[in-house]
Structure formats: structure tokens, C-alpha cells
Amino acid sequence: MRVDKWLSSVNVVKRRTVAQDMVKSGVVFVNGIKAKPSKEVNVGDKITIEYLKGAKSFEVLQIPTTKTIPKSAKEEYVKEL
């Protein structure tokens, strides 16, 4: 699954367009490497987003099979580090 689609699917960001803009701006890193919007995400990858107030890191636990997941199921797909 693409990194921008994964960020929106697991409710890290609200909309996919926001996720695409973040990736294009160069603030999203996958395993320490600056990501492109088409970067594929796999289980076990570490995703870091550098916000103005600091960075947040996430670990990919699962890849969703649907477009979005319920917010109550977020812990099954992503772990905040």
C-alpha cells in the first residue's frame, strides 16, 4: 500500500490529499529515508512525520484491506513510538 494511502486509511491524517501534501513537502520518512508518495509500506516499517512542534513516529503493524478502518481498530494497524 502507498504511504499516503496508508496514512489516511489508519487515521494518522484526516484526508489523503493532506497526506500527499505532507509527503511532497518532505516531512514524511519511511525507515529514515525521505518518502515519495508512491513509496510502498510494509509491515514492520517505521514512519516518521516531522511536524513543526516535533516529530512523531509510527510502526506499521498491519496493512488495511479496506479504504478506511474504524478509529477503535487503529491500535491493530499502527503503534505510536
C-alpha positions as CSV (number, residue, x, y, z in Angstrom):
1,M,0.0,0.0,0.0
2,R,1.2,3.5,-0.8
3,V,2.5,5.6,2.1
4,D,0.0,8.4,1.5
5,K,-2.9,6.0,1.3
6,W,-1.8,4.1,4.5
7,L,-1.5,7.4,6.5
8,S,-5.1,8.3,5.7
9,S,-6.5,4.7,5.9
10,V,-5.3,4.2,9.5
11,N,-6.4,7.6,10.6
12,V,-3.0,9.2,11.2
13,V,-4.1,12.1,9.0
14,K,-7.7,13.1,8.1
15,R,-7.5,13.2,4.3
16,R,-5.4,11.5,1.7
17,T,-4.8,14.9,0.0
18,V,-3.3,16.1,3.3
19,A,-1.1,13.0,3.4
20,Q,0.0,13.6,-0.2
21,D,0.9,17.2,0.5
22,M,2.9,16.1,3.6
23,V,4.9,13.5,1.6
24,K,5.5,16.0,-1.2
25,S,6.7,18.6,1.3
26,G,9.4,16.1,2.5
27,V,8.2,15.8,6.1
28,V,7.4,12.0,5.9
29,F,10.2,9.5,6.3
30,V,10.0,5.7,5.9
31,N,12.7,3.8,7.8
32,G,14.8,7.1,8.0
33,I,14.6,7.8,4.2
34,K,12.5,10.7,2.8
35,A,9.4,9.1,1.2
36,K,7.8,9.8,-2.2
37,P,4.0,9.5,-2.5
38,S,4.3,6.2,-4.3
39,K,6.5,4.6,-1.7
40,E,5.2,1.2,-0.7
41,V,4.7,0.5,3.0
42,N,5.2,-3.0,4.5
43,V,4.6,-4.5,7.9
44,G,7.3,-3.5,10.3
45,D,8.2,-0.2,8.6
46,K,8.8,2.8,10.8
47,I,7.2,6.0,9.6
48,T,8.2,9.4,11.0
49,I,6.4,12.6,10.4
50,E,8.2,15.8,11.2
51,Y,5.7,18.4,12.5
52,L,6.6,22.0,13.4
53,K,6.3,21.1,17.1
54,G,8.3,17.9,16.8
55,A,8.4,14.5,15.2
56,K,6.0,11.6,15.6
57,S,7.0,8.1,14.8
58,F,4.7,5.2,14.0
59,E,5.2,1.5,13.3
60,V,3.2,-0.4,10.7
61,L,1.6,-3.4,12.4
62,Q,-0.9,-4.4,9.6
63,I,-1.9,-3.2,6.1
64,P,-5.6,-2.5,5.9
65,T,-7.6,-4.3,3.3
66,T,-10.4,-1.6,3.1
67,K,-10.3,2.1,2.3
68,T,-10.7,3.1,5.9
69,I,-10.7,1.4,9.3
70,P,-12.8,2.3,12.4
71,K,-11.0,4.6,14.8
72,S,-11.5,1.9,17.5
73,A,-9.4,-0.5,15.5
74,K,-6.4,1.9,15.0
75,E,-4.2,0.1,17.5
76,E,-4.3,-3.1,15.4
77,Y,-2.8,-1.3,12.4
78,V,-0.4,1.3,13.9
79,K,1.7,1.7,17.0
80,E,2.9,5.2,18.0
81,L,6.5,5.1,19.1
